Structure formats: structure tokens, C-alpha cells
Amino acid sequence: LLMESLAYATLQGGPDHDNWLRSHADRSPKNVSECGHHDDKRERVIVTDDHDRVTITLNRPQLANAFDAAMRDQLADALRAIAADPARRPLLIRGAESTFCAGGDLNEFGTVSDPSTAHLLRSTTAVAPLLLQVADRTTAFIDGACVGAGIELAAFCKRIEVTPSARFRLPEVSMGLLPGVGGTVSIPRRIGRQKTLEWLISNRDLDAQTALEWGLADALVE
């Protein structure tokens, strides 16, 4: 995970990612109001205690549960509390409404001043190590889009259940990057390095059935 962070930070300062940022200038923070980012006070992560199980819901439905810094920090806090629970109850992670997670919030790309600062922030605020502490009792329930950070984190979970509408994609290479939320570790553990590389380079969408066949998902549920 540390090497992933270093590599990601290096690529953030590279020409390919710079070209992507230039070609997507309309998604910059100055246009936040145009992109519908009016949810700054909304809880990004909702934790529900069902006595015999804890449920975490990623909660930015108006932005397809896009993963931003606020969601990262709230998810980290929730996972710390769950890891400290002596009852070790099962954990379910899901997305609000009909999407699991649309990946990283594009409006935050290019907002860190330099690669070294980006690496420092990523390595000290990472969610993946916290998720690994509870992964053996965690199920990810995936409905709709599960992109980038969404599947990178879900792949750490012991079990992934998907609906027929689930769709998966790793778009980072097309952005001049690589998976940066733990995906270089979690996804090869599930589907192997060869299929991971194929998927990254192709930027293809995987449907629920393909995810099952590849071992990315464990069960199809209605």
C-alpha cells in the first residue's frame, strides 16, 4: 500500500495526468456549484447499528456516492470504531440508493500542491489499512456503478454480493494514474495480477456475471 501511494503520487506529477487535468478543466473546484456540490453538510457515511450487524452506507446519492476527502475521513472514523468493537459483529458496506460508488470525486483531482504532499496525505489518511482490520467479517453489497475507489475498497472485503445491475470499472490508467485507494493490492488478491493488468489497460466495464466469473464477486443476489 505504501508503494502504491508513492507510485500514485509520482504519476500525479506526470505529463499524462497533467494532460487529463487540462482536458477536463471544466470539472475543476472553481465549478463546484455547477456540478451540484451542495451537500457539504450532509453526512457522507451513515453507520447503522442493527444489534447483530453493523451497516455502513456511503451517502452521497446525488453524486452517485463519489468518494471525496470528507467521505474518506468519515469512513476511516467509522472503521476505527467498528474495529474496536469487542463483539466483532459482521459489517455490511453498501451505497445509498441505486449506486455503490462512482469512484473518486473528479472535482478533487489536481487540488494538492505537489506529489510529496499528496503522498503524505494519502499514506496518513488511508482507509485500506483500517478496512483490512475488519475485512474478515465484512460483506460489500454492490448495486449499480462500482468504479475506481469503490471496487478497490470493496475488494478487500471477505465477501462481495452483487445485483444484476452491478457494473465495475477501473478508469485510472486513462487518467494517467493507477489505482490509489488500495486496488493494486486488493484486486490482484481476488482475480490475479494478469486479469488485473488486462482490466486496467482496457478500461472496460465488467458486468455482474463477468465479475462472478473472474472471482471479483462472490454471489449474485436480487
N, C-alpha and C positions, 0 to 999 in steps of 0.2 A: 504493500500500500504506500509506503514511503517512496519507493522508486516510481510508482505510478504518479504520485504528486509531483516529483521532480521533473519527470518527462512531460507531464501536462503543462507545468509552468514554463518549461523551455519552449514548448510549441506555442504557448500563448504569446511569446515574444517573437515568433517566427513569421516569415512572409506570407505563408499560406493562410494563417489565421487573420493576419492583418488584411489580406485581400478579402476574406469573408466579411470582416467587420465593415470594410469600405463598401462592399456590395450590399450590405444590409444596414446601411446607416439610418434608415427610417425606423429601426427598432431601438434606437438609442434612448437613454434615460430622458433626454430633453422632450421626447414624445410620449412620456409615460401617460399623460392624461388622455392622449389619443388612443392608447392601447387598452384603456379600460381599467387601469390600475387604481381603482378607487377603494381597494379593500385593505388599506394599511392597518386598520384597527381590527380586522377580522382575525380570529384565531386560525392559524394555519394548520394546526394539529389539534384534533379533539381526542381525548382519552376517555373511554367509557369502561367503567368497572362493572362487569356482569357477574361478580362473585366467583364464578368458576372459570372465568376467562376475562382477559383484558383486550379491548379493541382500540387500535389506533386508526383514526381516519384522517387522511390527507385532505385538507379542507380549503381549496381554492377553486371551487367548481366553475366559477365564471371565467377562469383562465385554465380550464382543464387540469387543475391541480398542479400547475407548473411549480417546479422546485426552485425556490429562491432562498436567500440567506436567512430570512426570518423563519421559513419552514424548516430549514436545516437546524437552526438553533432550537426551535421548539421541539423538533423530533429528537434531538440529542437529549434535551432535558427529560422528555418522556421516557426514553430508553434507559437513562440513568436510574430513574425511579423504579422502572419495571425490573431492571437487573438487581436492584437492592431488595426486591420483594422476597422475603424468605419462603413464601408459599410456592414460588416458582410456577405460577399459573400459566396456562397456554396463552399465547399472544396471537391476535389476528391483526394484520395490517391490510387496509383497503383504502380506496379513494372515494371521495364524496361523489354522489350521483353516478353517472354512467361512464366515468373515466378513472383509471387508476392514477396515472401521472403522465403529463405531456413532456416530461424531461425538464432540463434546466430552463429557467426564465431567461429568454433571449435578451431582455432589457438589462440584465446584469452583466452580460458579456462585454468585455472591454472596459470595465469600470475600475479595475485595480491598476494602480500606477505602474507597477513593474513586476516581472516574473518572480523575483525573490520574495516580494511581499505576498504575491499570490500563493506561492508555495507555503510560506509561513502560515497564512490564514487557513489554507486547505488542510495542512497537516495538524494544526492545533484545534480545528473545529470539526474534524471529520466525523461523520455518523457511522461509517462502516465498522470501526473497532467496537463501538457500543452495540451495534446490531449483532455482531459476532458473539457477544456475551450472552445473548438470549436466542440466538439463531436455532438452537436445537429444540426449542419449544414454540417456534414461530411459523405461522402459515400466512402466506400472501394470497389474497383473493383479488384476482385481476379481471376487470371488466373494461372493455373498450381499449383506448390507447394506453400503451405502456412503453414509453420512449426514453432512451438515454438513462438518466439518473434513476428513473422509475424501475427499469428492469435490472439495472446494476445493483440496486439495493435489494430488490425482491429476490434476486438470485442467491443471496446469502441465506435466505430462509430455508428451513428444513423441508418445507412443502410449499408448492405453488399450485393453486387451483385457479383455473381459467374458465371463463364463459365462452360460448361460441363466437362472441363479438370481439374477443381479445385480439389485439394487434400489437406487434413488437417491432421496434426499430432502434438501431444504433447509428445516429447520424453524425457522430463526432468527426470521423475522418473527412467527411465532406465539408467540415468547418475548419479543417486544418489542425485538428486536435485528435486526442484519443479519449477513451472513457476515463473520467476523472473522479468518479464517486465510488470507486472500488470495483468497477466492472472488469478490469484486467485480471482481477483475482477471482471474483465470484462467478463470472460467466464461463471461463475455461474449466472451472471445477465441475460445472454442470454438463457442458456439451463438448469439452475438449478444446485444445488450442487450435486445431485445424479448422473446425467449424466456426470458432470464434473469429479467426482471421478472415475466413471466407465471408462471414456476415458483415464484419467491419468494412471490408473493402467494397463489397457490393452495395451497401446501404439499402438492402432490400427489406421490405416488410415481411414479417412472418405472421401467418395466421395461427389460430389456436391449434389446429391439427398438426401443423408443422412443428410448433413448439413442443407438442407432446412427442412427436416422432424423434425430435432431436434430443429430448431429455431436458429441455428448458422448463417445461411444465410437467406436473405430476398427475393431474386429474382434470377432466373436463366436467364442469357442473353447469346446470341450467340456472 
